[in-house]
Amino acid sequence: MKFSIRLNNDLPPHEYIELAQEAERWGFDQFWVSDDLFLRSAMVILTAVAQATKRIEIGSCILNPYTLNPAQIAMEVATLDELSGYRFNLGISSGAGEFLKWIGISQEKPRTALIESITAIRKLLSGERAATSGSFLKWTDEAYMRFTPRRVPPIYIGAMSPNMLRTIGELADGGLPLLFPPEHYDTVQPYIAEGAAKADRSLDEIDIAACIWCSVAEDKAAAEDVLKEKVAYYGHAMSDLIWSRLGLTAEDFRAIEVAVMAENNLEKAKTLVTPQMLQVGVSGSPKDLIRRLEGLVDRGVKHISFGPPLGPDPLLAIRTIGGQVLPYFRG
């Protein structure tokens, strides 16, 4: 089994150093930081984390080719991989359309944009020229790295929609499918397998991180409270596939979206989060978390990724998960 920690990019940078060191101490394999719009820069955070850790792999979850040009992505990936001692994983996808609208970006052919970007990034990091006349990238023969990266780091695709899930199977070294709720794996896995079969690949070649949200604390009310904040902020941007799995629709999140985005009132939005919406993640004690995850392991999941908010106290949550949950599944 492989285990990783994922965090949003909403904390002061110095806090990630302590969280990453704790994750490394408790035997987690990877440490991911998101790069959501108008929050703190994941790549700056991960630079600090790289210098403060020795073993744990670090990764971006996720960068997108609309707000960050693939040429710039390749530069930053190569540099951070070198700085970290070749521990970097690139998490990339097309980004959240609902958030890109804030800055006037319309996602034209997001899957095509992602595939062209990954292809170009791999060429650049392999020391090749990445000239392309695709529908998204139109680069000349002068598109090449002026230094020689040592390797092409593993590329993980973040995905919620069927097309992006298929692309994990077709193209990626790893996948970051969002399992909202954890049982959503039953819906997600067949799409990844379909993509892998199309590309004549085995699923064993792909590190599929079962990405869940969790909030761990013995005080269940406190655990639920911080999970409500994540549901309130991100719920409206989830895919139809996830909403249907929860028995919800976009309309169920409309009042929450207005409270967060239009009124800037997160506390009000939290009061609108229903118990049904909270099923998107797992909140409660370590035993509650183990109970929900046992089904994933029974289904053959080999990598569990624990995502935000982790708990009312993220540092304590990492210690708790590392001390109680990881030994259970590794045992």
C-alpha positions as CSV (number, residue, x, y, z in Angstrom):
1,M,0.0,0.0,0.0
2,K,1.0,3.6,-0.7
3,F,-0.3,6.6,1.3
4,S,-0.2,10.3,0.7
5,I,-1.3,13.6,2.2
6,R,-3.0,16.3,0.1
7,L,-3.6,19.9,1.3
8,N,-5.2,23.0,-0.1
9,N,-2.9,26.0,-0.7
10,D,-4.7,28.2,1.8
11,L,-2.3,28.0,4.8
12,P,0.7,30.2,5.6
13,P,3.8,28.7,3.8
14,H,5.7,27.9,7.0
15,E,2.9,25.6,8.2
16,Y,3.4,23.2,5.3
17,I,7.0,22.6,6.3
18,E,5.9,21.2,9.7
19,L,3.1,19.2,8.1
20,A,5.4,17.7,5.5
21,Q,8.0,16.8,8.1
22,E,5.4,15.1,10.2
23,A,4.1,13.2,7.2
24,E,7.6,12.1,6.4
25,R,8.1,11.1,10.0
26,W,5.0,8.9,10.0
27,G,5.8,7.1,6.8
28,F,3.6,8.7,4.2
29,D,4.9,8.3,0.7
30,Q,3.8,11.5,-0.9
31,F,2.9,15.1,0.0
32,W,0.7,17.1,-2.4
33,V,-0.3,20.7,-2.4
34,S,-3.1,22.2,-4.6
35,D,-2.7,25.3,-6.7
36,D,-6.2,26.7,-6.6
37,L,-6.7,30.2,-8.0
38,F,-6.1,33.3,-5.8
39,L,-4.6,31.3,-2.9
40,R,-0.9,30.7,-2.2
41,S,1.5,29.4,-4.8
42,A,1.9,25.6,-4.6
43,M,5.3,25.7,-6.3
44,V,6.7,28.2,-3.8
45,I,5.3,26.1,-0.9
46,L,6.7,22.9,-2.4
47,T,10.1,24.6,-2.8
48,A,10.2,25.2,0.9
49,V,9.0,21.7,1.7
50,A,11.6,20.2,-0.6
51,Q,14.4,21.9,1.3
52,A,13.0,20.8,4.7
53,T,12.4,17.1,3.9
54,K,14.6,14.2,2.7
55,R,12.6,11.2,1.7
56,I,8.9,12.0,1.0
57,E,7.9,12.7,-2.6
58,I,6.3,16.1,-3.2
59,G,3.7,17.1,-5.9
60,S,1.4,19.7,-7.3
61,C,-2.3,18.9,-7.4
62,I,-2.9,20.4,-9.7
63,L,-1.4,22.8,-12.2
64,N,-3.3,23.7,-15.3
65,P,-2.2,24.9,-18.8
66,Y,-4.6,27.8,-18.9
67,T,-3.2,29.9,-16.1
68,L,0.3,28.5,-16.4
69,N,1.8,28.0,-19.9
70,P,3.1,24.4,-20.4
71,A,6.6,25.9,-21.2
72,Q,6.6,27.5,-17.8
73,I,5.3,24.3,-16.2
74,A,8.2,22.4,-17.7
75,M,10.7,24.9,-16.4
76,E,9.3,24.9,-12.8
77,V,9.0,21.1,-12.8
78,A,12.6,20.5,-13.9
79,T,13.9,23.0,-11.4
80,L,11.9,21.8,-8.4
81,D,12.7,18.1,-9.3
82,E,16.4,19.0,-9.3
83,L,16.2,20.9,-6.1
84,S,14.3,18.2,-4.3
85,G,16.7,15.4,-5.2
86,Y,14.3,14.1,-7.9
87,R,11.3,13.6,-5.6
88,F,8.8,15.7,-7.6
89,N,5.6,14.5,-9.1
90,L,3.7,16.7,-11.6
91,G,-0.1,16.8,-10.9
92,I,-1.8,18.4,-13.9
93,S,-5.2,18.7,-15.4
94,S,-7.4,21.3,-17.2
95,G,-8.4,23.2,-14.0
96,A,-11.9,23.9,-12.6
97,G,-14.0,25.7,-15.2
98,E,-16.1,27.4,-12.6
99,F,-12.9,29.1,-11.1
100,L,-11.3,30.0,-14.5
101,K,-14.4,32.0,-15.3
102,W,-13.3,34.4,-12.6
103,I,-10.5,35.6,-14.8
104,G,-12.3,35.4,-18.1
105,I,-10.9,32.0,-19.3
106,S,-13.2,29.7,-21.2
107,Q,-12.0,26.1,-21.3
108,E,-12.0,25.3,-25.0
109,K,-11.5,21.5,-25.6
110,P,-10.0,20.9,-22.1
111,R,-9.0,17.3,-22.8
112,T,-7.2,18.3,-26.0
113,A,-5.5,21.1,-24.1
114,L,-4.3,18.7,-21.4
115,I,-3.1,16.0,-23.8
116,E,-1.2,18.5,-26.0
117,S,0.4,20.1,-22.8
118,I,1.5,16.7,-21.3
119,T,3.0,15.7,-24.7
120,A,4.9,19.0,-25.0
121,I,6.1,18.9,-21.3
122,R,7.4,15.3,-21.7
123,K,9.3,16.3,-24.9
124,L,10.8,19.3,-23.2
125,L,11.9,17.4,-20.1
126,S,13.3,14.6,-22.4
127,G,15.6,17.2,-24.1
128,E,13.6,17.3,-27.3
129,R,12.2,20.2,-29.3
130,A,8.5,20.5,-28.7
131,A,7.3,22.3,-31.9
132,T,3.5,21.7,-32.3
133,S,0.7,23.0,-34.4
134,G,-2.1,21.6,-32.3
135,S,-5.4,23.3,-31.6
136,F,-4.2,24.4,-28.2
137,L,-0.4,24.8,-28.5
138,K,1.2,26.4,-31.5
139,W,5.0,26.4,-30.8
140,T,7.9,26.9,-33.1
141,D,11.0,24.7,-33.4
142,E,12.7,27.1,-30.9
143,A,10.6,25.4,-28.1
144,Y,13.2,23.4,-26.2
145,M,15.0,23.5,-22.8
146,R,18.3,25.4,-22.7
147,F,19.6,22.9,-20.1
148,T,19.3,19.2,-19.8
149,P,16.8,17.9,-17.2
150,R,17.9,14.6,-15.7
151,R,14.5,12.9,-16.0
152,V,10.8,13.3,-16.8
153,P,9.1,13.2,-13.4
154,P,6.0,11.1,-13.0
155,I,2.9,12.8,-14.4
156,Y,-0.4,12.4,-12.5
157,I,-3.6,13.6,-14.0
158,G,-6.3,15.1,-11.7
159,A,-9.8,14.0,-12.8
160,M,-13.5,14.1,-12.1
161,S,-15.2,13.8,-15.5
162,P,-15.4,10.5,-17.5
163,N,-13.1,11.9,-20.3
164,M,-10.4,13.0,-17.9
165,L,-10.6,9.7,-16.1
166,R,-10.1,7.8,-19.4
167,T,-7.1,10.0,-20.1
168,I,-5.5,8.8,-16.8
169,G,-5.6,5.3,-18.2
170,E,-4.4,6.3,-21.7
171,L,-1.6,8.7,-20.8
172,A,-0.6,9.2,-17.2
173,D,2.0,7.7,-14.9
174,G,-0.5,8.2,-12.1
175,G,-4.0,9.4,-11.4
176,L,-5.5,11.7,-8.8
177,P,-9.2,10.9,-9.2
178,L,-11.4,12.6,-6.6
179,L,-13.5,10.0,-4.8
180,F,-16.4,12.1,-3.5
181,P,-17.5,10.0,-1.7
182,P,-14.9,7.2,-1.2
183,E,-17.4,4.7,-2.7
184,H,-17.3,6.7,-5.9
185,Y,-14.3,4.5,-6.8
186,D,-16.8,2.0,-8.3
187,T,-17.8,4.7,-10.8
188,V,-14.3,6.0,-11.4
189,Q,-12.2,2.8,-11.9
190,P,-14.0,1.5,-15.0
191,Y,-13.4,4.8,-16.9
192,I,-9.6,4.6,-16.0
193,A,-9.6,0.9,-17.1
194,E,-11.4,1.8,-20.3
195,G,-8.7,4.3,-21.2
196,A,-5.9,1.9,-20.3
197,A,-7.4,-0.8,-22.5
198,K,-7.6,1.6,-25.4
199,A,-3.9,2.4,-25.0
200,D,-3.1,-1.3,-24.5
201,R,-1.8,-0.6,-21.0
202,S,-2.2,-2.5,-17.7
203,L,-3.7,-0.7,-14.7
204,D,-0.7,-2.0,-12.8
205,E,1.4,0.5,-14.7
206,I,-0.6,3.4,-13.2
207,D,-0.4,4.7,-9.7
208,I,-4.0,5.5,-9.0
209,A,-4.3,7.5,-5.8
210,A,-7.7,7.1,-4.3
211,C,-8.2,10.8,-3.3
212,I,-10.6,11.3,-0.5
213,W,-11.5,14.2,1.8
214,C,-11.3,13.4,5.5
215,S,-11.6,15.1,8.9
216,V,-10.3,13.1,11.8
217,A,-11.1,13.9,15.4
218,E,-12.6,12.1,18.4
219,D,-15.1,15.1,18.6
220,K,-17.3,14.3,15.6
221,A,-19.0,17.7,15.6
222,A,-15.6,19.4,15.4
223,A,-14.6,17.1,12.6
224,E,-17.8,17.8,10.7
225,D,-17.4,21.5,11.1
226,V,-14.2,21.9,9.2
227,L,-15.3,19.4,6.5
228,K,-18.4,21.7,6.0
229,E,-16.0,24.5,5.1
230,K,-14.5,22.5,2.2
231,V,-17.9,21.3,1.0
232,A,-19.2,24.9,1.0
233,Y,-16.2,26.3,-0.9
234,Y,-15.7,23.6,-3.5
235,G,-19.0,21.8,-3.7
236,H,-20.5,23.9,-6.6
237,A,-17.4,23.2,-8.8
238,M,-17.7,19.4,-8.6
239,S,-18.7,17.3,-11.6
240,D,-22.1,16.0,-12.5
241,L,-20.7,12.5,-12.0
242,I,-19.9,13.3,-8.3
243,W,-23.2,15.1,-7.7
244,S,-25.2,12.2,-9.1
245,R,-23.2,9.7,-6.9
246,L,-24.3,11.8,-3.9
247,G,-27.9,12.0,-5.1
248,L,-27.5,15.8,-5.6
249,T,-27.5,18.3,-8.4
250,A,-25.8,21.7,-9.1
251,E,-29.0,23.4,-8.0
252,D,-28.6,22.0,-4.5
253,F,-25.4,24.0,-4.2
254,R,-26.7,27.2,-5.7
255,A,-27.5,29.0,-2.4
256,I,-24.1,27.9,-1.0
257,E,-22.3,29.3,-4.1
258,V,-24.0,32.6,-3.7
259,A,-23.1,32.8,0.0
260,V,-19.4,32.0,-0.7
261,M,-18.8,33.8,-4.0
262,A,-21.2,36.7,-4.1
263,E,-21.6,37.5,-0.4
264,N,-18.1,36.3,0.7
265,N,-19.8,34.7,3.7
266,L,-18.3,31.3,4.3
267,E,-19.9,30.9,7.8
268,K,-23.4,31.4,6.3
269,A,-22.5,28.9,3.5
270,K,-21.5,26.3,6.1
271,T,-24.9,26.4,7.7
272,L,-26.4,25.4,4.3
273,V,-24.3,22.2,4.0
274,T,-26.6,19.2,4.6
275,P,-25.7,15.8,6.1
276,Q,-26.1,14.4,2.6
277,M,-23.5,16.8,1.3
278,L,-21.1,15.8,4.1
279,Q,-21.1,12.2,2.7
280,V,-18.7,13.6,0.1
281,G,-15.9,12.9,2.7
282,V,-15.3,11.0,5.9
283,S,-15.5,12.8,9.3
284,G,-15.1,11.3,12.7
285,S,-12.6,9.1,14.6
286,P,-9.8,6.9,13.1
287,K,-12.2,3.9,13.4
288,D,-14.8,5.8,11.3
289,L,-12.1,6.5,8.7
290,I,-10.9,2.8,8.7
291,R,-14.5,1.6,8.3
292,R,-15.1,3.7,5.2
293,L,-11.8,2.8,3.7
294,E,-11.9,-0.9,4.1
295,G,-14.2,-1.2,1.2
296,L,-11.7,0.6,-1.1
297,V,-8.9,-1.8,-0.1
298,D,-11.2,-4.7,-0.7
299,R,-11.8,-3.4,-4.2
300,G,-8.0,-3.5,-4.9
301,V,-7.0,0.1,-4.2
302,K,-3.3,0.3,-3.6
303,H,-2.8,4.0,-2.9
304,I,-5.0,6.0,-0.5
305,S,-4.6,9.8,-0.5
306,F,-5.9,11.6,2.5
307,G,-7.1,15.1,1.6
308,P,-8.2,18.3,3.2
309,P,-9.2,19.4,5.7
310,L,-7.6,16.3,7.4
311,G,-9.1,17.6,10.7
312,P,-9.6,20.5,13.0
313,D,-5.8,20.3,13.7
314,P,-4.1,19.0,10.5
315,L,-0.9,18.3,12.3
316,L,-2.6,16.1,14.9
317,A,-4.6,14.5,12.1
318,I,-1.4,13.5,10.3
319,R,-0.1,12.0,13.5
320,T,-3.4,10.2,14.1
321,I,-3.7,8.8,10.6
322,G,0.0,7.9,10.5
323,G,-0.1,6.2,14.0
324,Q,-3.4,4.4,13.7
325,V,-4.8,4.1,10.1
326,L,-1.6,3.4,8.2
327,P,-0.4,0.6,10.4
328,Y,-3.9,-1.0,10.2
329,F,-3.8,-1.2,6.4
330,R,-0.1,-2.0,6.1
331,G,-0.6,-4.7,8.7
